[in-house]
Amino acid sequence: MSAANSDISSKTKLTQVELANDAVIASFIPELGAKMNSLKSVRSGREFLFQPPELSYRLAVHGARFASYDTSGFDECCPTVAECEYPGNEFAKRTMPDHGDLWSASWQCETRDEELLFETQGKSLPYRFRKGVRLEGSAVILSYEIMNTGAKGFGFLWSAHPLLAVEPSCRIGLPEEVSQLFVNWSCEDRLGKFGDSCGWPIAVTKDGEKVGLSELRDKGAGTADKLFTSRLSSGHCALRYPRTNEEIAFEFDPRLVPYLGIWICQGGWPSLKSGHFTVALEPCTGCPDSLREAMHRRTCDVLQPGQEKKWSLRLKIGSAVSLAPVSTQG
């Protein structure tokens, strides 16, 4: 196993740190929210993360719109995903920024015993956030820690935000228990409005058409949907590439990370003219995307002063037959 640093942009002072072994290469940009900007299989050469379609990497500004930047790779979202105002107590009406604080922050980074250690401070709420990264065979192990450094308790949610590189016929696998999904947003209300539910893996559109959600079509479909599972008892999901029989699987403890967000974009966002083709499987500690809504629904954590929460996420790449089965069909 090896760790390495390199400059990727002298103009904006961006560096790339990398972990590699004989199975996987994972790289991160500390100045851009400790974003995992690349995850590659050594065996096949496949890049599993969506790469910048138009914009090059550049330093982000806290509170900016996420869509104004590169919208690629694997970012961390905390204390919210959707921009909202914090409800209640001394943080009332404080703006929780689009996709949270972390993606736009510059993180401290150090290497210790073949592990990358990242740390940053929250801006919209008083917290310290840490992320550790290590490799274990063909898996990337991400360990997380958040601590309330303030004098008052607050609600928060964390969501993984891994935008994946996809191709037509890719298949999304969710736990067997999932048969219905919460609609957070659907382009042109195709699957319903906020708060509605739709079926999985077969949904019915507002026009009464039955559509399969688990198998991707192509960018020309012009769709984009953000959906959530209810509280899970099984913490795993996957994206499969039938053409090469590869898979990226996500494993997490549902007692600590009880929800899963699913972003399926087939050309419908940010616009039909410049739509992306990607999927994000987003294990998350709370839902839906808005912290305000999550607090209202009591579907997020509350941290008291000095309290910590720790959890982890395992990303494993390999052949589809070698990884745990997940449901892609009804």
Secondary structure, 3 states (H helix, E strand, C coil): CEEEEEEEECCCCEEEEEEECCCEEEEEEHHHCCEEEEEEECCCCCECECCCCCCCCCCCCCCCCHHHCCCCCEEEECCCCECEECCCCCCCCCEECCCCCHHHCCCEEEEECCEEEEEEECCCCCEEEEEEEEEECCEEEEEEEEEECCCCCEEECCEEEEEEECCCCCEEEECCCCCEEEEEEEHHHCCCCCCCEEECCEEECCCCCEEECCECCCHHHCEEEEEECCCCCCCEEEEEECCCCEEEEEEECCCCCCEEEEEEEEECCCCCCCCCEEEEEEEECCCCCEHHHHHHHCCCEEECCCCEEEEEEEEEEEEHHHCCCCECCC
